[in-house]
Amino acid sequence: MRKIVYYIPTIIFSFFYSLVVIGGGISIISPVAAVWLVLFLTSGILLSKNIFWGSLLGALPAIHMIYMGTQETGQIINEIPIGIIVLVFYIICGSFVFFKNKKKV
């Protein structure tokens, strides 16, 4: 598995949030979104260094997305499916790194 795969959520969400900033200004972005991006980036770095628990850092924003999808906040897009997809992605990446490291020993 190429190590760039671990950065897919970081790339996708950074692209999305940069479009939002271009369209409406920096004040539209929630500070929580910046924390999500940092967690996605940190998770990608740790996974690329074969540290499997880095996937837990990526799973935190996914769990938060699932939780926020259950709240009625007037969002246009339901966050639950996106959160589930990101959570499954990090579970697969974390288990891949874990079993790859286990095979080396």
N, C-alpha and C positions, 0 to 999 in steps of 0.2 A: 504494500500500500504506500503510495507516495505521501510524503509528509505534508504536501500542500492541501491534502484532503482535510486535515485537522483545522484548517483555517477557513473552510467554506462558510460557516455561520458568520464569522468576523467579516468576511468579504461581502456577503449578501447584505447584512444589516448595516455595515458602513456605507455601502452604496445607497441603500434606501434612505438612511438618515442624512446623507449628504445631499440627496435630491430634495428632501424636505427642507433642509437649511437653505439651499439655493432658492427654493420656491417661496419660503416664508420668513426666513431669518432664524437666527440661532435661538431666539427666545421661545420658539415653538417646541423645541426638543426638551423633554423632561430630563432632569438630572439622573433619574433612574436609568434612562437609556444609555447615558454615558458610562454608568457603572456596568451595565450589561456588556457593552462593547469591550471594556477593560477585562471583564471576566472571560469573555469569549477569546480575546487575544491571549490572556494568560493561560487559558486552557489549551489553546493551540500550541503555545510554546512548550508547555509541560508534556503534552502528548507527543510532540515531535522529538522530545528528548527521552522518549520511552518511559515516562513516569505516568503510570496508569491512573492514579488518583487525580490527575489533572482534568479528567472527564467530569469529576464532581463539580469543579468550578464552572464548567460549561452547562451542567445540568441545573445549577441554581437559577439562572435566568429563565430556563425552560419551565421550571416548576413555578416561578413567579408569573410567567405568561399564562400557564394553566389556571393558576389561582385568580389572576386578574380577569380571565375569561368568564369566571363564574360570577363576577361582580357586575352589576348594572351601572356602567359608567358612561354610557352613551357612545361607545366606540362604534365606528362604522364596520370594522373588520373584527370578527370573532377571533380571539387569541388562542382558544383552546387547541384547534388543529395544528397551528403553527408551533405551539409549545410542545405538543405530543411528538411532532416530527423532529424537533430539535432534541428533545429528551431521548428519543429512540436513537438518533444519530450519535449522541454522546455515549449512550450505553454500548452501542456497537463498537465505537472507536476505543472506549476504555477496555472492553473485553478483548478486543483485538490486540491492543498493546499488552494487556496482562498475560494473555496466553502466548504471545510472541516472546515475551521475556521469560515465561516459565519454560518454554521449549529450549531456550538457550542454556539454561542451567542444567 
